[in-house]
Amino acid sequence: MILYQKYVFQLTWAIKFRLAGIIFLGLISTLSLQAQETTQFDNPVKTDLDIRVGARRVDLYLPMISGKTIAVVGNHTSLIGSKHLVDSLLSLQIKIKVLFCPEHGFRGKLDAGEDVDDSKDKKTGLPIISLYGDHKKPSAKELEGVDVVLFDLQDVGARFYTYLSTLNYVMEACAENKKPLIVLDRPNPNGYYIDGPVMEPRHKSFVGLHAVPIVYGMTIGEYAKMINGEGWLSGGLKCNLQVIPLLGYTHSDLYQLPVPPSPNLSTMTAVYLYPSLCLFEGTVISVGRGTDFPFQVIGCPNLRGAKFSFTPESKPGALNPLYKGQKCMGMDLREFGKAYIPGNRKLYLFWLEACYKNAPDKKMFFNNYFLSLSGTDTLEQQVKEDKPEEEIRLSWQPKLRVFKAIRKKYLMYTDFE
């Protein structure tokens, strides 16, 4: 029955793509081959009822912060059940001096790349200091009087998701100012595989600080241990780090996020598609910002052969989206992403290849941001040269093997390999 359902699904999508006139027969064949190689998950999707996140394990970290003044690095994902971490700590009479927030702000409602201003939390009156834009790292002055820093952000498992960079700079500030850091671990919804090119040092940026692949298969707590252990902080500094571990989690688990981690990752389908689709942000292709389904559709005006269309408009989280008010032609990946992506353990490249082949102006297809997102000069050139996807994947393997050996040293949970 499973094989039959898989065959029907492959056939349905092959027909849809062929009718749309976007993907050549070779790319459809690639999709079919990938489907045959897919490992289906037998485990049910886990939620916070099955996994005890670090923030809920108050008994482990309360002794470390009781009677001390703390700073909290968090946002709207910093929850204990339905209650915000900050509210829970205040109810336990913990003294909080300051809140630090990443991209999208403390309540997680701002656009990607939008300025995050310092402010006050309306509910508690606590000062909020932005760690985005020109000010990415807490200063010595901002950490004056702080005894311990508590870090609690929900990552999504892709190198270019900027919460990792915020983690790095917070660790660096704690190391420089001799402040202990406690990371409250959370599951990685894309933590069940490893894939993509490993970042090359010359492409280091806020969307990629470390030599890791696009999908690295680690929780944010494990990643913090890797930053520390590999000496990746500036000057080889070491942070006084404690990670509060998860209970009930393995790297083979699929995890249902309790709240969207950022405005444009509004569904689990978007979260699963994000590692493959974010590369398009370094091209002329829209990923659907300004629609009701960001990171679930792709397209641009005049994409040849496309039948599906969408028109980006100003929306919360995407006030000035790419191609605002313009009709974009492209692909609707919602059904595909929901039904198929969670059971796969690979990035998808054929959408990138197909859009490049059908772009009206290939010379303008890529921009410089693509190098930062991909982390390498090679991928862009490989797409331009129409290299087979399997050849591209093979080119990643030597560096992936090196990374996997490093990664294994810092794993805290049962792995999928």
C-alpha positions in Angstrom: 0.0 0.0 0.0 2.8 2.4 0.9 4.6 1.8 -2.4 1.3 2.2 -4.3 0.6 5.5 -2.5 4.2 6.7 -3.2 3.8 5.8 -6.9 0.5 7.7 -7.2 2.0 10.7 -5.5 5.0 10.8 -7.8 2.8 10.4 -10.9 0.4 13.1 -9.8 3.3 15.6 -9.3 5.0 14.6 -12.5 1.8 15.3 -14.4 1.3 18.6 -12.6 4.8 19.8 -13.3 4.7 18.7 -16.9 1.4 20.5 -17.5 2.9 23.6 -16.0 5.6 23.4 -18.5 8.3 24.4 -16.0 10.3 21.4 -15.2 12.0 19.4 -18.0 11.7 15.7 -18.2 15.1 15.2 -16.7 14.2 17.1 -13.6 10.9 15.2 -13.2 13.0 12.0 -13.4 15.2 13.4 -10.6 12.1 13.9 -8.5 11.1 10.3 -9.1 14.5 8.9 -8.2 14.6 11.0 -5.0 11.2 9.7 -4.0 12.4 6.1 -4.4 15.3 6.9 -2.1 13.2 8.5 0.6 13.2 7.0 4.1 9.7 7.3 5.5 9.4 8.0 9.2 7.5 5.5 11.3 7.6 7.7 14.4 4.6 10.1 15.0 5.2 13.8 15.0 6.2 14.8 18.5 4.9 17.9 20.3 5.7 19.6 23.7 3.5 16.9 25.2 6.1 14.3 24.2 9.3 16.4 24.6 10.2 18.4 27.7 12.1 21.5 26.4 14.9 23.0 28.4 12.8 25.9 29.6 10.4 23.5 31.3 13.1 21.9 33.3 13.1 24.7 35.8 14.4 22.4 38.5 17.7 22.1 36.7 18.5 25.7 36.1 16.6 27.5 39.0 19.5 26.7 41.4 21.9 28.4 39.0 20.0 31.7 38.9 18.3 32.0 42.3 19.4 35.0 44.2 21.2 36.4 41.1 20.5 39.1 38.5 20.0 37.7 35.0 19.7 38.8 31.4 17.4 36.9 29.1 18.0 36.4 25.4 14.6 35.5 24.0 11.6 36.2 21.9 8.0 35.0 21.4 9.3 31.4 21.1 10.7 31.5 24.7 7.7 29.6 26.2 7.0 27.2 29.0 3.8 25.7 27.8 1.6 28.7 27.0 3.4 31.1 29.4 6.4 33.2 28.5 9.7 32.3 30.1 10.1 35.9 31.4 6.7 35.8 33.1 7.5 32.5 34.7 10.9 33.7 36.0 9.3 36.8 37.5 6.7 34.7 39.2 9.6 32.8 40.8 11.0 36.1 42.1 14.0 35.9 39.7 15.5 39.4 39.2 15.8 40.2 35.5 17.8 43.3 34.5 17.5 43.3 30.8 16.0 41.4 27.8 18.0 40.9 24.6 16.2 40.1 21.3 17.2 38.8 17.9 16.0 39.5 14.4 12.2 40.0 14.2 12.1 41.6 17.7 11.1 40.4 21.2 7.6 39.5 20.1 8.7 38.1 16.8 6.5 40.3 14.5 9.1 42.3 12.5 10.1 41.8 8.8 13.3 39.9 7.9 16.0 42.5 7.8 13.8 45.2 9.4 15.5 47.4 12.0 14.9 46.2 15.6 14.9 49.2 17.9 15.6 49.1 21.7 12.4 49.5 23.6 10.6 48.3 26.7 8.5 45.2 27.1 4.9 46.4 27.4 3.9 43.7 29.8 6.8 43.8 32.3 8.4 47.2 31.6 11.8 45.5 31.3 14.2 47.2 28.9 14.7 45.4 25.6 18.0 45.7 23.7 18.2 44.6 20.1 20.9 42.3 18.9 20.2 42.9 15.2 21.4 45.4 12.7 24.5 47.4 13.7 24.4 46.1 17.3 24.8 42.3 17.2 26.6 41.7 20.5 25.8 42.7 24.1 28.3 45.3 25.3 30.2 45.3 28.5 28.1 48.1 29.7 24.8 46.3 28.9 26.1 43.3 30.9 27.1 45.3 34.0 25.4 44.0 37.1 24.3 40.8 35.3 25.4 37.6 37.0 24.0 35.0 34.5 22.7 35.2 30.9 19.9 32.9 30.0 19.4 32.0 26.2 16.2 30.6 24.9 15.4 30.8 21.2 13.7 28.3 18.8 16.0 27.5 15.9 14.8 25.9 12.7 18.0 24.0 11.7 19.3 26.0 8.7 22.7 27.8 8.7 21.3 31.0 7.3 18.6 31.4 10.1 20.2 34.2 12.0 19.4 33.0 15.6 22.6 31.0 15.3 24.6 34.1 14.7 22.9 35.7 17.7 23.9 32.7 19.8 27.6 33.1 18.6 27.8 36.8 19.5 26.1 36.3 22.9 28.6 33.5 23.7 31.4 35.8 22.7 30.1 38.7 24.9 29.8 36.3 27.8 33.3 35.0 27.3 34.7 38.5 27.1 32.9 39.7 30.2 33.2 36.5 32.2 29.5 35.9 32.4 28.1 32.4 32.6 25.7 31.4 29.9 22.8 28.9 30.2 21.2 27.7 27.0 17.8 26.2 27.4 17.7 23.6 24.6 14.9 23.2 22.1 14.3 20.5 19.4 15.4 21.2 15.8 12.4 20.7 13.4 14.9 20.0 10.6 17.3 18.1 12.9 16.7 14.7 11.2 19.2 15.1 8.4 22.4 16.8 7.2 22.8 18.3 3.7 24.1 21.1 1.6 27.5 22.8 0.9 29.7 23.6 3.9 30.3 27.3 4.2 33.7 28.6 3.0 35.4 31.1 5.3 35.5 33.9 2.7 31.7 33.9 2.6 31.3 34.4 6.4 28.4 36.8 7.2 25.5 37.2 9.6 23.6 34.5 7.6 26.6 32.1 8.1 29.4 32.4 10.6 30.7 28.8 10.7 32.0 26.0 8.5 28.8 24.0 8.6 26.4 22.8 5.9 23.1 24.4 5.2 21.3 21.7 7.2 23.5 20.6 10.2 21.2 18.3 12.2 21.9 19.7 15.7 19.8 21.4 18.4 20.8 24.9 19.4 22.3 23.6 22.6 24.5 21.1 20.8 25.5 23.8 18.4 26.5 26.1 21.3 28.7 23.3 22.6 30.3 22.9 19.1 31.0 26.7 18.9 32.7 26.5 22.3 34.6 23.2 21.7 35.9 24.1 18.2 37.2 27.5 19.3 35.0 29.4 16.9 34.6 32.4 19.1 36.7 35.4 18.3 40.3 34.9 19.5 39.5 31.3 20.4 37.7 32.4 23.6 35.8 29.9 25.7 32.4 30.6 27.1 31.3 29.4 30.6 28.5 27.3 29.1 25.7 25.2 30.5 23.1 23.5 28.3 19.8 22.4 29.9 19.0 19.3 27.9 15.7 18.0 26.4 13.9 15.0 27.6 12.2 12.6 25.1 14.0 13.8 22.0 16.1 12.0 19.4 17.4 13.3 16.1 15.1 11.0 14.2 12.0 12.8 15.5 9.8 15.2 13.6 8.7 18.0 15.9 5.7 20.2 15.7 6.6 23.8 16.7 4.2 25.3 19.2 4.4 28.7 17.6 5.8 30.1 14.3 9.5 30.9 14.9 9.3 34.0 12.7 6.6 35.8 10.7 7.3 34.2 7.3 7.7 30.6 8.6 4.0 30.5 9.6 3.4 26.7 9.0 5.4 23.5 9.4 5.3 23.1 5.6 7.2 26.4 5.4 9.7 25.3 8.0 10.4 22.1 6.1 10.7 23.9 2.8 12.8 26.7 4.2 16.3 25.1 3.9 15.7 24.5 0.1 13.8 27.7 -0.7 15.8 30.3 1.2 18.5 30.1 -1.5 16.0 31.8 -3.8 16.4 35.0 -1.7 19.8 35.3 -3.5 18.0 35.3 -6.9 15.3 37.2 -8.8 12.7 34.6 -7.6 10.2 35.5 -4.8 9.6 33.0 -2.1 6.1 34.3 -1.5 6.8 37.0 1.1 3.7 39.2 1.1 1.3 36.3 0.5 -0.6 34.0 2.9 1.9 31.3 2.1 5.5 32.5 2.3 8.2 29.9 1.8 5.6 27.7 0.2 5.5 29.2 -3.3 8.2 30.5 -5.7 8.0 32.7 -8.8 8.6 36.0 -10.5 7.0 38.1 -13.2 7.5 36.5 -16.7 8.8 33.1 -15.6 8.4 31.1 -18.8 5.9 28.3 -18.9 4.4 28.8 -15.4 0.7 28.4 -14.8 0.4 29.2 -11.1 0.4 32.8 -10.0 0.5 35.0 -6.9 0.7 38.7 -6.2 2.8 39.8 -3.1 1.2 42.6 -1.1 2.2 44.5 2.1 1.5 42.3 5.1 2.7 42.1 8.7 6.1 40.6 8.6 6.5 41.6 4.9 5.7 45.3 4.6 7.7 45.8 1.4 8.0 42.4 -0.3 9.8 41.6 -3.5 7.5 42.3 -6.5 4.9 44.1 -4.4 1.7 44.5 -6.4 3.1 42.5 -9.3 1.7 39.3 -10.6 4.3 36.5 -10.2 4.3 33.3 -12.2 5.7 30.1 -10.6 5.1 27.0 -8.6 2.8 26.2 -5.7 4.7 23.8 -3.4 2.2 23.6 -0.5 0.8 20.2 -1.3 4.2 18.8 -2.2 5.8 20.3 0.9 3.1 19.0 3.3 2.9 15.5 2.0 6.5 14.7 1.0 9.2 16.9 2.4 9.0 15.7 6.1 9.9 12.2 5.0 12.9 13.3 3.0 16.5 13.7 4.2 17.8 16.0 1.4 17.8 19.5 0.1 15.9 20.0 -3.1 17.8 21.6 -5.9 15.6 20.9 -9.0 13.4 23.9 -8.3 16.5 26.2 -8.4 17.7 24.5 -11.6 14.2 24.7 -13.2 13.7 28.4 -12.4 17.2 29.2 -13.7 16.4 27.4 -17.0 13.1 29.2 -17.4 14.2 32.7 -16.2 13.7 35.5 -18.7 17.2 36.9 -18.0 19.7 34.4 -16.8 22.4 37.1 -16.4 20.4 38.8 -13.7 19.1 35.6 -12.0 21.7 35.4 -9.2 22.8 38.3 -6.9 25.7 38.6 -4.5 23.5 37.5 -1.6 23.3 34.0 -3.1 27.0 33.5 -2.2 26.3 34.3 1.4 23.3 32.0 1.6 25.0 29.1 -0.2 28.3 29.7 1.5 30.3 28.8 -1.6 31.2 30.0 -5.1 30.6 26.6 -6.5 26.8 26.1 -6.3 26.0 29.1 -8.5 28.5 28.0 -11.1 27.2 24.4 -11.1 23.6 25.5 -11.7 24.8 27.8 -14.5 26.7 24.9 -16.1 23.6 22.6 -15.8 25.5 20.1 -13.7 23.4 17.0 -12.7 22.1 17.2 -9.2 23.9 14.0 -8.1 27.2 15.5 -9.3 26.5 18.6 -7.2 25.7 16.4 -4.2 28.9 14.4 -4.7 30.9 17.6 -4.6 29.6 18.3 -1.1 30.6 15.0 0.4 34.3 15.5 1.4 33.5 18.5 3.5 30.3 16.9 4.8 32.4 14.0 6.1 34.7 16.4 8.0 31.7 18.2 9.5 30.0 15.0 10.6 33.0 13.9 12.5 33.1 17.3 14.3 29.3 17.3 14.9 29.4 13.8 16.5 31.6 15.1 19.4 28.9 17.4 20.6 25.7 15.4 20.2 23.5 15.1 23.3 20.7 12.9 21.9 20.4 9.7 20.0 21.4 10.3 16.4 19.9 9.1 13.1 23.2 7.8 11.7 
